[in-house]
Structure formats: C-alpha cells, structure tokens
C-alpha cells in the first residue's frame, strides 16, 4: 500500500475511532506518515515507544483512597487527557509480550485501569514484520483488534516528498537513475549494518549538505554514504556524483538554452532532469523548456512532471509555455 493510501486510512480511522496497525520494514517512513496525517488533521500526536515500557507503566502508580478505603491508580503523564489526536504506539510488536498484553484493554476498550482514552483520540500502532529486527509474535487477541495495513515504498511519492523537503538534488537524481536502491533490505541475507532505505538516503542528503559547507569535506562523501546506505550503494552513488558534477549548471542553461551541451549518458540525463526540476520556476520555464526540447522525450517528461511536484513551481502548469509543451508531448502525459 502506497504511503499516501496509508495516510488517507489513518485519517479515516481517526474519524471513526478505529485502531489500526501499520506493518513494514525498517526505515520506510511508517512513523513519518502517521505524523503527517496528524499534522494535516491539525490534531495532536502522542508518540509512545512501546519498547521502552514496562507492563505496569500503562496502568500507572498505585495509591490509596482513604475515603473509599480502596486502592486507585494514577495514570502516566504520557497518556492524553483531553483534546483530539492520535496515540501512536510505535514499535508495538518489538515490546515484550507482557507489555503487548497491557495494551489489550487500551486498544479494545479505550481504557486501562483508572484511565480512559478521551473522545477524539485514536490508537495507531506500527511495527516491523517478524524477522526484521527484534520482534515478538503479536498475540492473536491483540492483533484481532486492529485494522492491518501493509506499508510499501513508492518511488514517485518519495520523489515528490524529497522535492518538497530539501533533499539534495544529487540524491534524488541518483534514486531516479537507480530506483531499486531506494529500498534494499533482505533480513535473511543482508549482513551489512547499513542498508538503503528512504530514512538512510535522507541521512545521506543531510550529510551531503553539511559536507558542501565544510572545508575540504567532499572527499568524505563515500565514507559518509557507506555508513548510511552500505558499501555497494555508496560506491554507485559516489560514481554518480562524478557524473552529476560534469553536467551543465542551471545558470548555463538559462544563459544559452539553445547551445548548452546535452549529455548522452542516461545517468547524466537523469541528473539534468532532476536538477532542472528542482530549480525551474514559472518565470524561468519559457527559457528552460527550450533546453528541455533538446533532451530525449522521456527525460523531458520526467523533468516537467517532477517540477510540478515542487511547491514553488506548481504555477508552471498555468503558463502558455507549459500548455504548448504539453500539447507536443500529450501521448506521454497520460
């Protein structure tokens, strides 16, 4: 299931107060999609890491009520008291079985001990599949209380997210060129500590930004990438960076769109398309499209489609230049 579909169902589940569980491998963005859903609904998010809890933590601390002459429980402060929001039990199936058992009543009856989950709050949980990290088999009674969703990585949705969240052009271009390396994890055979996931490519981008700002830092690119995504993907990414740094700059394209060289290698064409997509705006599109017209058609379409994903470039679609370009490539824009 695509991230956008998962997010839609998180919102829908909140509207009917239906608990749901998001399954997926590590690093694909399960937690991030729940945060996005809560932000778009303008509701609170209470992130509770189940792996850090003891079985008694959900019920709270016992004390006495002298008037009633009975024991009562003070609920923990991390459980919500009012308002509207999502109670997010992350890594639930990585928690010990006794902690999972303590969640039964909270998930099904919206209460545990003296505590009652307020109206307007929904329980959402997430976890890795069995064998992907430290997990425990979820007891059938608890599993039966959730709507279960399978989270899958989607290239186009990741590119759209990356263009809107400051991911370095080089990283986006490389993933466009080598889409199989956006996520690569086999728990049965993978032995490296680092492996490529959307989360680790975001780390590569952050380090790449920092290395550009540091003196003589770019020579560490391979070591940084290797530490984030593993040896093989890091070697490919570093080789791609050499190609990326040879392509014409955006400024060169603007100055002379009719004569600026057009590369022939597919890797360089992916680099050009991504660089243009991340930087072109409404005012520069009429000039840039003259250069794009000289690229192979599939890379023209890739550049323009990605450009329209950028929040600062969506107005391109309302320009005359775009209308004329789109009419020439209508067969590929379906």
C-alpha positions in Angstrom: 0.0 0.0 0.0 1.4 3.4 -1.0 2.3 5.9 1.7 -0.5 8.3 0.5 -3.0 5.5 0.9 -1.8 4.6 4.4 -2.1 8.3 5.4 -5.6 8.5 4.0 -6.7 5.5 6.0 -5.0 6.9 9.2 -7.2 9.9 8.8 -10.3 7.8 8.1 -9.6 5.6 11.1 -9.4 8.7 13.3 -12.8 9.8 12.1 -14.4 6.5 13.3 -12.0 5.8 16.2 -10.8 2.5 14.6 -7.4 1.3 15.8 -5.0 0.3 13.0 -1.6 -1.2 12.8 0.9 -0.3 10.1 3.3 -3.1 9.1 6.5 -2.5 7.1 10.3 -3.0 7.1 12.6 -0.6 8.9 13.3 2.8 7.6 10.5 3.2 5.1 8.6 6.0 6.8 5.9 4.4 8.9 6.3 6.8 11.8 6.6 9.8 9.4 3.4 9.1 7.7 1.5 9.0 11.0 3.0 12.4 11.9 2.0 13.8 8.6 -1.6 12.6 8.9 -1.9 14.1 12.4 -0.4 17.4 11.2 -2.8 17.6 8.2 -5.8 16.9 10.5 -4.4 19.6 12.9 -4.6 17.2 15.8 -2.1 16.2 18.5 0.2 13.3 18.2 1.3 11.4 21.3 4.3 9.2 20.3 4.7 6.3 22.8 7.6 3.8 22.2 6.3 0.5 23.4 9.7 -1.0 23.7 10.6 1.4 26.5 7.6 0.5 28.6 7.2 -2.0 31.5 3.9 -3.9 31.8 2.8 -1.7 34.8 3.7 1.6 33.0 0.4 1.9 31.2 -1.7 1.4 34.3 0.3 3.9 36.4 1.2 4.2 40.0 -0.9 2.7 42.8 -2.1 4.8 45.7 -4.9 4.7 48.3 -8.2 6.5 48.6 -8.8 6.9 52.4 -12.5 7.8 51.9 -13.4 4.8 49.8 -10.8 2.6 51.6 -9.6 1.1 48.3 -6.6 1.3 46.0 -6.6 3.6 43.0 -4.1 4.1 40.2 -2.6 7.4 39.0 -2.3 7.1 35.1 1.0 8.0 33.5 1.5 11.5 32.2 2.3 10.3 28.6 -1.3 9.3 28.1 -3.6 12.1 26.7 -6.2 13.8 28.9 -8.2 16.0 26.5 -8.3 17.4 23.0 -8.1 15.4 19.8 -5.2 13.4 18.5 -3.5 10.1 17.7 -2.0 7.9 20.4 0.8 6.3 18.4 2.2 3.1 19.8 5.4 2.7 17.8 7.4 -0.5 17.6 4.5 -2.2 19.4 5.4 -5.8 18.3 9.0 -5.2 19.5 7.8 -4.7 23.0 7.8 -7.7 25.4 4.7 -9.9 25.3 3.6 -8.6 28.8 3.7 -5.0 27.5 1.6 -6.0 24.5 -0.8 -7.7 26.8 -1.2 -4.5 28.7 -2.3 -2.8 25.5 -5.3 -5.1 25.0 -7.7 -3.1 27.1 -6.4 0.3 25.8 -6.8 -0.7 22.2 -10.2 -2.5 22.5 -12.0 -0.7 25.3 -10.1 2.6 25.1 -9.2 2.3 28.8 -6.7 0.7 31.1 -7.1 0.6 34.9 -8.4 4.1 36.0 -7.5 5.7 32.7 -10.0 6.4 29.9 -8.8 7.5 26.4 -10.7 10.7 25.7 -13.1 11.0 22.8 -11.4 12.5 19.8 -8.3 10.2 20.2 -7.5 7.2 18.1 -4.9 4.4 18.7 -2.5 3.8 15.8 0.4 1.3 16.1 3.3 0.4 13.9 6.0 -2.3 13.7 8.3 -4.3 11.6 7.5 -7.7 10.2 8.7 -10.7 12.1 12.4 -11.3 11.3 13.0 -7.6 10.5 14.8 -6.5 13.7 13.8 -7.5 17.2 10.2 -8.5 17.2 7.8 -10.7 19.2 4.8 -12.5 17.7 1.7 -10.4 18.4 -0.9 -12.3 20.4 -3.9 -13.1 18.3 -6.4 -11.3 20.7 -4.4 -8.1 20.3 -3.9 -8.5 16.5 -7.6 -9.0 16.1 -8.3 -5.6 17.5 -6.6 -3.7 14.7 -7.1 -2.9 11.0 -3.8 -4.1 9.5 -2.1 -2.1 6.7 1.0 -3.1 4.7 3.3 -0.1 4.0 5.3 -0.2 0.8 7.9 2.2 -0.6 6.8 4.1 -3.7 9.3 5.8 -5.9 7.1 8.6 -7.3 5.7 9.5 -3.9 9.2 9.5 -2.4 10.5 11.9 -5.2 7.5 14.2 -4.6 8.3 14.2 -0.9 12.0 14.7 -1.5 11.5 17.7 -3.8 9.3 19.4 -1.1 11.6 18.6 1.8 15.1 19.9 0.8 16.6 16.6 -0.2 19.8 17.3 -2.2 19.3 17.2 -6.0 22.1 14.6 -6.3 20.4 12.1 -4.1 17.0 12.5 -5.9 18.8 12.2 -9.3 20.6 9.1 -8.2 17.5 7.4 -7.0 15.8 8.3 -10.3 18.7 6.6 -12.0 18.8 3.6 -9.7 15.3 3.2 -8.3 16.0 -0.3 -6.9 18.4 1.3 -4.4 15.7 3.5 -2.7 15.0 0.5 -0.5 17.0 -2.7 -0.4 16.8 -4.9 2.6 16.7 -8.7 2.9 16.7 -9.8 6.5 17.6 -13.4 5.5 20.7 -12.5 3.6 21.8 -8.9 4.3 24.8 -8.7 6.6 25.8 -5.1 6.4 25.0 -2.8 9.3 23.9 -0.1 6.9 21.5 -0.5 4.0 19.5 1.8 1.7 16.1 2.9 2.9 14.2 6.3 2.5 15.4 7.1 6.0 19.1 6.4 5.3 19.0 8.3 2.0 17.7 11.3 3.9 20.7 11.0 6.2 23.0 10.9 3.2 21.4 14.1 2.0 21.8 15.9 5.3 25.5 14.9 5.5 26.0 15.9 1.9 24.6 19.4 2.7 26.9 19.7 5.6 30.0 18.4 3.6 29.3 21.1 1.0 29.5 23.8 3.7 32.7 22.4 5.3 36.2 23.0 4.1 37.7 20.0 2.2 34.8 17.9 3.3 33.6 16.4 -0.1 36.4 13.8 0.0 34.5 12.1 2.8 31.3 11.6 0.7 32.0 7.9 0.1 32.7 7.2 3.8 29.5 9.0 4.9 27.4 7.3 2.2 28.9 3.9 3.1 28.0 4.5 6.8 24.4 5.3 5.8 23.5 3.0 3.0 26.2 0.4 2.8 29.3 -0.2 0.7 27.7 -1.2 -2.7 25.1 1.6 -2.9 27.7 4.1 -1.6 30.2 3.2 -4.4 27.5 3.7 -7.0 26.4 6.9 -5.5 29.9 8.3 -5.4 30.5 7.4 -9.0 27.2 9.1 -9.9 28.3 12.3 -8.2 31.3 12.5 -10.6 28.8 12.4 -13.5 26.5 14.9 -11.8 29.3 17.4 -11.3 30.1 17.4 -15.0 26.6 18.4 -16.3 25.8 22.0 -17.3 24.7 24.3 -14.5 21.2 25.7 -14.3 22.7 29.1 -14.9 24.3 27.9 -18.1 21.0 26.6 -19.3 19.3 29.9 -18.6 22.0 31.9 -20.4 22.1 29.8 -23.6 19.4 27.1 -23.7 19.9 26.5 -27.4 23.6 25.8 -27.3 24.3 24.4 -23.8 25.5 20.8 -24.3 23.1 18.0 -23.8 24.6 14.8 -22.3 24.2 11.4 -23.9 24.7 9.1 -20.9 21.5 8.0 -19.2 23.0 8.8 -15.7 23.8 12.4 -16.9 20.3 12.8 -18.4 18.7 11.7 -15.1 21.0 14.3 -13.3 20.0 17.0 -15.8 16.2 16.3 -15.5 16.3 16.3 -11.6 18.5 19.4 -11.4 16.1 21.3 -13.7 13.0 20.0 -11.9 14.3 21.3 -8.6 15.2 24.7 -9.8 12.9 25.8 -12.6 10.1 28.3 -11.7 7.3 29.9 -13.5 9.4 32.8 -14.8 12.3 30.7 -16.0 10.2 27.9 -17.5 9.8 29.5 -21.0 13.7 29.6 -21.3 14.3 26.3 -19.7 11.8 24.5 -21.9 13.9 25.4 -25.0 16.7 23.4 -23.5 14.3 20.5 -22.4 13.1 20.3 -26.0 16.6 19.1 -27.0 16.5 16.2 -24.5 15.1 12.7 -25.3 11.3 12.9 -24.8 11.1 10.6 -21.7 13.6 12.9 -19.8 11.7 16.0 -20.8 8.5 14.5 -19.3 10.4 13.3 -16.2 11.8 16.8 -15.6 8.5 18.6 -16.1 6.5 16.1 -14.0 8.9 16.4 -11.1 9.0 20.2 -11.4 5.2 20.3 -11.0 5.7 18.4 -7.7 7.7 21.2 -6.2 5.6 23.5 -4.1 7.3 26.6 -5.6 6.9 25.5 -9.2 3.3 24.4 -9.4 2.3 27.6 -11.2 4.2 26.4 -14.2 1.1 24.4 -15.2 -0.8 27.7 -15.8 1.7 29.2 -18.3 1.4 29.3 -22.0 4.8 27.7 -22.4 3.7 24.7 -20.4 0.4 24.4 -22.5 2.4 24.4 -25.7 5.0 21.9 -24.4 2.2 19.6 -23.1 0.4 19.6 -26.4 3.6 18.4 -28.1 4.0 15.5 -25.6 0.4 14.6 -24.8 0.9 11.0 -25.6 3.4 10.6 -22.7 1.4 12.7 -20.1 -1.4 10.2 -19.5 
